[in-house]
Amino acid sequence: MAQTATKPASKAALFEAVRKEFPGTYDKVYTNTAARGLPSRQTRAALDAYLDQLVDGRVDKQANFNAIERVRSKFAQLIKAHPDEIAYTKNVSEGLNMIAGSLPWKAADNVVLCRDVEHPNNIYPWLNLQRRFGVEVRSVPDRDGAIDVDAMLGLIDDRTRLVTVATVTFAPGFRTDVETLGRVCREKDIFFLVDAVQSVGVVATDVEKLKVDGLAVSTQKGLCGLYGMGFLYCRRAWAERITPAALARFSVDLGPDVHEATMGDGHYDLMAGARRFDLGNYNYPAAIAVEPSLDLQLDLGPPVIEDYVCGLSHRLAAGLHQLGLRVSGGPPGPHLAHTVTAGKYARNTHESAGDPDSDALYKHLTDNDVILTVRRGMLRFSLHLYNNEADVDRVLDLVREWQGGKGGA
Ligand SMILES: Cc1ncc(COP(=O)(O)O)c(C=O)c1O
């Protein structure tokens, strides 16, 4: 990206240069990363070039495969994994289901999770195991909107085969104490699987430090790519204990440079590590689309991004709290990542808030070109590296204006 050649001196100037590469920021306040991140100009250009080739009819398939391997390596680098530990998926659900479907379940094995705050896509895979194999799904209640890690630890026993959490929840958007769970699961040889779609790309992720065995993401949120592609990290030592439930040509190792259409004699070795979860042709355009984001994020450095974006989310949470809004978690603290939610919690209300005040504020914000969503009845503002303090202050001004308009409430 343009800003890499000569890096501006201050952090704010650096991120202002980054912002210019995201046309979606020019005419609005975009706070909807938890739903989907903004793609950059570079992503648009990469996709255009890909489509030109396709339309022209001179597709270089080897170049596509090369892109797949480059992108695999870059994603691995982003989360501090090895490329052999990364498989391609189409979304979070597919990644989670690849693990759920491939472990050797027995009746009365159990899975530990927190149903209250997980996305449904990290609940149904386990309910499916309950129905298919009699696996017990053990759930703890949330603790004031957070995943109660201590309670989860209390449910683990010698039949626990897997523990799963969101690293950051989609609402209220709190961080989970992943490291503590990871440590215990590693000690007890329990598969520790995380849904990291609400953190990767914004929150720095080190899979070894967190001691996760599996991590699933899609590319349209913090990775600022397209719908329809995701990555599954599976720690090599675990992946090589697993026989995938689904198999196709790219899951098997017929040796290097063997054409994709080659069928061996039926004897095969599985690919190393998580590559055994790859199936057939890849979502080439989505891989090509996400590459500029990975380049940018690796270039800036995940801790620098996290620090910058969380500085903004803290400013927003503090400002909303000061204005008297019901901010989830209260004043900013360690629970906060890049997503701030405010309003009355309502478990299954996702389109409108269902609360007249929140609905009116939502309308005021969206009428004034703030892009956000309602999740679990709350207004959800979710920031990324393309946001700035002016975005945050604009939201706060609009809240103030709306409060003034309704008589200083
Ligand atoms: C925490 C979380 N998990 C999963 C999903 C979606 O899963 P999938 O990528 O399979 O559609 C979302 C939101 O889209 C989410 O916020």
The ligand as an ORCA input file, in Angstrom:
! r2SCAN-3c Opt
* xyz 0 1
  C     -19.009    -14.631     16.297
  C     -19.567    -14.970     14.937
  N     -19.488    -16.231     14.489
  C     -19.976    -16.576     13.288
  C     -20.560    -15.645     12.459
  C     -21.072    -16.020     11.126
  O     -20.662    -17.290     10.741
  P     -20.469    -17.658      9.203
  O     -19.193    -17.035      8.756
  O     -20.404    -19.115      9.181
  O     -21.637    -17.123      8.458
  C     -20.663    -14.299     12.893
  C     -21.283    -13.229     12.102
  O     -21.505    -13.211     10.955
  C     -20.143    -13.974     14.153
  O     -20.204    -12.723     14.597
*
